[in-house]
Structure formats: C-alpha cells, structure tokens
C-alpha cells in the first residue's frame, strides 16, 4: 500500500551519517538573473531567513550560523560554480581550526539547481546536507523539532529570494 503514497520531498534523506532536506520554488525571472543572485554572496543577507545569523560573505564563499531551537549549526562554505545549471556551496575544510578536524553539526553542503522553463521562468531547487543531532534524544528531537525548523528556514529563504528577484525584475509582456 505504501507505494501509492507520494514521496515526502521535504523529508530527511539519509546520506550515511548525513541527512538532507530539499525545497523548491518557481521564479518568474531569467536564468541569468537567478544564478547571478545565488553566486553574489554579498547580497544573500537580502533574502536569507532569520534562522541564518552572523552571516558573513567571504571571498569564494560564506559563513553563517543556523539558529535552531536549542541548537546552532555552523556553515562555512565555499562556492563551486562549475555546473552551469547549479551553484553548490560545499563545506570549506580550510575554515576548520587546525587539529580540530571536522566540526560536529557543521552544514556540509547547500546545492542550488536551476531548471530553465522559459526565457523568463526558472524552477529553483535547493538541497541542504547536514549532520543530524545524535545522542539519546537526538533522533526524536531531529524528527519533531529540528528537521521542521531546517525546512522552514529553507522555505523562507527561497520564498524571500523569489520575492526579491521578482520585485527587481518584473515579468516582461510576451508579444
């Protein structure tokens, strides 16, 4: 019977010890406008949700703290623009402190995929990969509190991005 239920696209997807969440939005703007906004880290503050704190654009990347109930997670990411239809922010290993190695709770990746629908329409998908909370109550907290808050942070951010872009680049009439 389970095969008849649609897959919950916002559910956490295990990736070994990592999980991922995914959200998407349709933006009425040209591909080049959306992609350039994703790459311009100095302008992300304009649309990131309030969950993203201490945002700091860096040369070739960015840093932030994701504030969740009872937990904060760091993101020190470098940009990878090698895919013309996507922008990936990958964990910046050079940002970890020497001798400490990988920081627990660090956000591993945020990947943006751009799907061109028309000359003035893009479908944007974002996937965030992170280390879930562990410990005795960790999986329960992850399922009940943290995952929904992460999803909400992504939803608010992409909705804000959509609003900012569509306000700046109103849809052109089709002749």
C-alpha positions in Angstrom: 0.0 0.0 0.0 2.9 2.4 0.7 3.8 2.6 -3.0 0.6 4.6 -3.6 1.6 7.4 -1.3 3.6 10.3 -2.8 7.1 10.7 -1.5 7.5 13.4 1.0 10.1 15.6 -0.8 10.8 17.6 2.4 11.7 14.5 4.5 15.2 13.9 5.7 17.1 11.7 3.3 19.9 9.7 5.0 23.3 10.0 3.3 25.4 7.8 5.6 25.8 9.8 8.8 24.4 12.9 7.0 20.8 13.9 6.1 19.4 16.2 3.5 16.3 18.3 3.1 15.0 19.8 -0.2 12.7 22.6 -1.2 11.9 24.3 -4.4 10.2 27.4 -5.9 9.2 28.8 -9.3 10.7 32.2 -10.1 9.5 34.5 -12.8 12.9 35.8 -13.9 15.6 34.8 -16.5 18.1 32.1 -15.6 21.0 34.6 -15.6 19.3 36.8 -13.0 18.6 33.9 -10.6 22.1 32.4 -11.0 23.9 35.7 -10.5 21.9 36.3 -7.3 22.9 32.9 -5.9 26.6 33.5 -6.7 26.6 37.0 -5.2 27.3 36.1 -1.6 27.5 39.7 -0.5 23.7 40.0 -1.4 22.4 36.9 0.4 21.5 38.9 3.5 18.7 40.4 1.5 16.8 37.2 1.3 18.1 34.7 3.9 15.6 33.7 6.6 16.1 35.0 10.2 17.3 31.5 11.2 20.6 32.4 9.4 22.6 34.5 11.8 26.1 36.0 11.8 26.1 35.9 8.0 29.5 36.8 6.6 30.3 36.8 2.8 33.9 35.7 2.1 36.0 35.6 -1.0 34.8 32.5 -2.7 32.4 31.5 0.0 30.3 32.4 3.0 29.9 31.7 6.7 26.8 31.7 8.9 25.2 30.2 12.0 21.9 28.4 11.6 19.9 29.1 14.8 17.5 26.2 15.7 15.6 25.6 18.9 18.3 24.5 21.5 21.0 24.1 18.8 23.1 26.2 16.5 24.9 24.8 13.5 27.8 26.4 11.7 28.1 26.8 8.0 31.5 27.7 6.5 31.1 27.0 2.8 33.0 27.7 -0.4 31.3 28.2 -3.7 31.5 25.8 -6.6 30.2 27.4 -9.8 31.4 24.6 -12.2 27.9 23.4 -13.1 26.2 25.9 -15.4 22.8 24.9 -14.1 23.6 24.9 -10.4 25.5 26.5 -7.7 26.9 24.5 -4.9 28.3 25.6 -1.5 30.5 23.0 -0.1 32.0 22.7 3.4 35.2 24.7 3.5 37.7 22.4 5.1 40.2 25.3 5.2 37.9 27.1 7.6 38.2 24.4 10.4 40.6 25.0 13.1 43.9 23.1 12.9 43.9 20.0 14.9 40.1 20.0 15.5 39.2 18.5 12.1 35.6 18.4 11.2 33.2 20.4 13.4 30.1 18.4 14.6 26.9 20.0 13.5 28.6 21.6 10.6 26.4 22.1 7.5 28.1 20.1 4.7 26.5 21.5 1.6 23.8 23.7 0.1 23.2 22.9 -3.5 21.0 25.0 -5.8 19.7 23.5 -9.1 18.3 25.8 -11.8 15.8 24.3 -14.2 15.1 26.7 -17.1 11.4 26.5 -18.1 11.1 29.5 -20.4 13.2 32.6 -21.2 11.7 34.3 -18.1 10.9 31.4 -15.8 13.2 29.2 -13.6 12.4 26.4 -11.3 14.8 26.5 -8.4 15.6 23.6 -6.1 17.7 23.8 -3.0 19.1 20.9 -1.0 20.9 21.2 2.3 23.1 18.4 3.6 23.8 18.4 7.3 24.8 16.2 10.3 21.7 15.4 12.3 21.6 15.6 16.1 22.8 12.5 17.8 22.6 11.0 21.3 19.9 9.5 23.4 17.1 12.0 22.4 18.8 13.3 19.2 16.8 11.3 16.7 13.5 12.3 18.4 14.5 16.0 18.6 15.6 15.8 14.9 12.3 14.4 13.8 10.0 16.6 15.9 11.8 19.9 16.2 15.0 20.4 14.2 14.1 19.0 10.8 10.9 21.0 10.6 12.8 24.2 11.6 15.5 23.5 8.9 12.8 23.0 6.3 11.2 26.3 7.4 14.5 28.1 7.2 14.9 26.9 3.6 11.3 27.7 2.6 11.5 31.2 4.0 14.8 31.8 2.3 13.8 30.7 -1.2 10.5 32.5 -0.9 12.3 35.7 0.1 14.7 35.1 -2.8 11.7 34.8 -5.2 10.1 37.9 -3.8 13.4 40.0 -4.1 14.1 38.9 -7.7 10.5 39.2 -9.0 10.3 42.7 -7.4 13.5 43.8 -9.1 12.8 42.1 -12.4 9.1 42.3 -13.1 7.8 40.0 -15.8 8.0 41.3 -19.3 5.0 41.1 -21.5 5.0 38.4 -24.2 4.4 39.7 -27.7 
